[in-house]
Amino acid sequence: MADPPVAEHFDDAAQQRESAGLGMWAFLTSEVLFFGGLFTGYVVYRYWYPHDFVEASKHLYMWVASANTAVLLASSLLMALAVQAAEHGRQRRCLRLLAGTAMLGLTFLIIKCLEYYLDYREEMWPAVAFDPSKVDAHPSRVELFLSFYFIMTGIHFVHVTVGVGVIGVVAWMLRRRGDPASMRNTIDNVGLYWHFVDVVWIFLFPLLYLPGAS
Amino acid sequence: MSEHRPTAKVYYATGVALFLLLAATIVASKLSLGTAAPIVALGIAAAKAALVALFFMHLRYSNGISRLFAFAGLFWLVILMGITLADYLTRT
């Protein structure tokens, strides 16, 4: 496995590689706490208003979200394989896998937009288009649930969009440079970011969609 | 920094496991588990996240300091949620 040229302040390639990874993990830690605040808020209100939150959850599109979960899981698999391809210096395979990851990411975004549209038609947009009579619960608490839903999935949406953009840029750079070895740490880190975004959704799905499923 | 990385087989196996867990969580959500439902759902989610972190994010093959950095996020999240809930869950 080859490496990019070692920058002056590192002892060797291994240390450079480790530093790159640690930097990314430090950033992901901040992201865990960023989403963590939202998750904590959601948990508190779910604890306080269990009935209202469960009833509100029933009006989300669980099967659409299930499909989207599958899309993201598959994209993580392709991303892991893309990182591996880069490690082995296989430029074309890496590019194909990065393209596949980005395509699945884009698919997720499109499905999510469709889902938001369905929510709109169902009149489950807090304040904008909301019909409280559809839910057998306290209207303001239902709107609270929906606010959490939109903001949490909305911020996740932004993260996926950024991820797709970064994958696009990295793929373009890789295409120009030819040898993935020179970009190995970058591709590793893009992988870490993408898997993190997947993990966030792995938790969003059961918390938001499954309470109303049974 | 460890050079060990999984084979493609490990990645595919992880992928299959993730999809099986997704199916499991959907099936479980349809059962009437009552108060156990969120625990089961989050348990399965934690298992999926662990698979992604250990295999896709290479933590199983990383050295101590990488794992420490990764664990730090979880550690502070537990503090954030734990102490917040310690307040709300113990109010009378």
Interface residues (C-beta under 8 A of the other chain):
Chain A: M1 A14 Q15 R17 E18 G21 L22 W25 A26 L28 T29 S30 E31 V32 L33 G36 G37 F39 T40 V43 V44 Y47 W48 M62 S66 T69 A70 L73 A74 S76 L77 M79 A80 L81 Q84 E87 G191 L192 H195 F196 D198 V199 I202 F203 F205 P206 L207 L210 P211 A213 S214
Chain B: M1 E3 R5 P6 A8 Y11 Y12 T14 G15 L18 F19 L22 T25 I26 S29 K30 L31 S32 L33 A37 P38 A41 L42 I44 A45 K48 A49 V52 A53 F55 F56 M57 S62 N63 I65 S66 F69 A70 A72 G73 L74 W76 L77 L80 M81 T84 L85 Y88 L89
